[in-house]
């Protein structure tokens, strides 16, 4: 499996566009880890 390099500029562009939310589930980036942990419990 190869790893793709994503530049800082592109990461920021995508993050800003999504307003720091996951574009798939719309959960704010700051809450994603807690949400995933709650699914495991």
PyMOL commands that set and color helices and strands:
alter all, ss='L'
color gray80, all
select helices_A, chain A and resi 8-17+29-40
alter helices_A, ss='H'
color red, helices_A
deselect
rebuild
show_as cartoon
